[in-house]
Amino acid sequence: MELSLGQKIMVLRKKQNMTQKDLAKLLNINPSNFPNYESGKYSPSIDMLVKLADYFNVSLDSLVRDKDADEWLTIKDAGLIQLTKKVDQLDEKNKDMVKGLMESYLHNLQN
């Protein structure tokens, strides 16, 4: 199953427990635009897509390209999303260390 651009925007917004009005205010746009974006009636401008991608910390590519929903919606827990953002800011050596710790911990849970 593929998600439309509007569905992706809605999923990202809901993951942050935001209303359409909250997100519109944050991005300084008319709140009436969001129902149209999410329904697919209108497409956001490229500038708005960049703002949305930046705010939700996703690539513009992943936001606008068709992708399988299972691949695109991998992390649902807001706390894990925030931790992932923090890990992503680390240098490669520390990222590898965190990945190793996680893999070891998960392996031990399964045994």
C-alpha positions as CSV (number, residue, x, y, z in Angstrom):
1,M,0.0,0.0,0.0
2,E,1.3,3.4,-0.9
3,L,0.6,6.6,0.9
4,S,-0.3,9.8,-0.9
5,L,1.5,13.0,0.0
6,G,-1.5,14.2,1.9
7,Q,-1.6,11.0,3.9
8,K,2.1,11.3,4.8
9,I,1.5,14.9,6.0
10,M,-1.4,13.7,8.1
11,V,0.6,10.8,9.6
12,L,3.6,13.1,10.4
13,R,1.3,15.6,12.0
14,K,-0.6,13.0,14.1
15,K,2.7,11.5,15.3
16,Q,3.5,14.8,16.8
17,N,-0.1,15.0,18.4
18,M,-0.8,18.2,16.4
19,T,-4.0,19.4,14.9
20,Q,-4.1,20.9,11.5
21,K,-4.6,24.3,13.1
22,D,-1.5,23.8,15.3
23,L,0.7,23.0,12.4
24,A,-0.6,25.8,10.3
25,K,0.1,28.3,13.1
26,L,3.6,26.9,13.5
27,L,4.3,27.2,9.8
28,N,2.6,30.6,9.6
29,I,0.1,29.6,7.0
30,N,-3.7,29.7,6.6
31,P,-5.3,26.8,8.6
32,S,-7.7,26.2,5.8
33,N,-4.9,24.9,3.7
34,F,-4.2,21.7,5.6
35,P,-7.5,19.9,5.0
36,N,-6.9,20.5,1.3
37,Y,-3.3,19.2,1.5
38,E,-4.2,16.1,3.5
39,S,-7.2,15.3,1.3
40,G,-5.1,15.7,-1.9
41,K,-7.3,18.5,-3.2
42,Y,-4.3,20.8,-3.4
43,S,-0.6,20.2,-3.4
44,P,1.7,22.2,-1.2
45,S,4.1,24.6,-2.9
46,I,7.8,23.5,-3.0
47,D,8.5,26.0,-0.3
48,M,5.9,24.5,1.9
49,L,7.1,21.0,1.2
50,V,10.6,22.0,2.3
51,K,9.2,23.6,5.5
52,L,7.2,20.4,6.2
53,A,10.2,18.1,5.6
54,D,12.4,20.3,7.8
55,Y,9.9,20.5,10.6
56,F,9.2,16.8,10.6
57,N,12.9,15.9,10.0
58,V,12.3,13.8,7.0
59,S,13.9,14.1,3.6
60,L,12.0,15.9,0.9
61,D,12.5,12.8,-1.3
62,S,10.7,10.5,1.2
63,L,7.9,13.0,1.6
64,V,7.0,13.4,-2.0
65,R,8.0,10.0,-3.6
66,D,5.7,7.1,-3.6
67,K,6.9,4.6,-1.1
68,D,5.4,1.5,0.5
69,A,3.6,2.5,3.7
70,D,5.3,-0.3,5.7
71,E,8.7,1.1,4.7
72,W,7.8,4.7,5.3
73,L,6.0,4.3,8.6
74,T,8.6,2.4,10.5
75,I,8.8,4.3,13.8
76,K,5.6,5.2,15.5
77,D,6.7,6.0,19.0
78,A,7.4,9.7,19.5
79,G,10.1,9.0,22.0
80,L,12.0,6.7,19.7
81,I,11.7,9.3,16.9
82,Q,13.3,11.9,19.2
83,L,16.1,9.5,20.2
84,T,16.7,8.6,16.5
85,K,17.1,12.3,15.7
86,K,19.7,12.7,18.5
87,V,21.6,9.6,17.3
88,D,21.5,10.8,13.7
89,Q,23.4,14.0,14.9
90,L,26.3,11.9,16.3
91,D,29.5,11.3,14.4
92,E,29.9,8.0,12.6
93,K,32.0,6.4,15.4
94,N,29.4,7.2,18.1
95,K,26.5,6.2,15.8
96,D,28.1,2.8,15.3
97,M,28.6,2.4,19.1
98,V,24.9,3.2,19.7
99,K,23.8,0.8,17.0
100,G,26.1,-1.9,18.5
101,L,24.6,-1.4,21.9
102,M,21.0,-1.6,20.6
103,E,21.7,-4.7,18.5
104,S,23.4,-6.4,21.5
105,Y,20.5,-5.4,23.8
106,L,17.9,-6.6,21.4
107,H,19.8,-9.9,20.7
108,N,19.9,-10.5,24.5
109,L,16.1,-9.9,24.8
110,Q,15.5,-12.5,22.1
111,N,17.6,-15.2,23.8
